[in-house]
Amino acid sequence: MRNISELLNQNGRVYVYLSSEEICNRFLHDTEKEGFTFCDGVKPTERKGADIYALNQNRTINYVGFIGYISFQSAKKIGNQKLVKIDYEKYISADL
């Protein structure tokens, strides 16, 4: 099974798309199990409500906000970093 930590090995800024509430819950549980938190230390399962999250090298996640959604739809880079877009449902089923 693939894990979320492997995504940190991508060369770029990693955004993870969650296609349903079920996939979102799975992602949040998986990130928590692997030791990720939000930047303020809150566990992932204690906050819900987004369909795109960013993964950070310091093992935190964050919401992407309005500009992040626009970037996800149209950008290939964020600043000088490549934007890596992951569909989590496909990722966990090894369809990438």
Salt bridges, closest charged atoms under 4 A:
ASP30 OD2 - ARG26 NE 2.93
ASP40 OD2 - ARG47 NH2 2.54
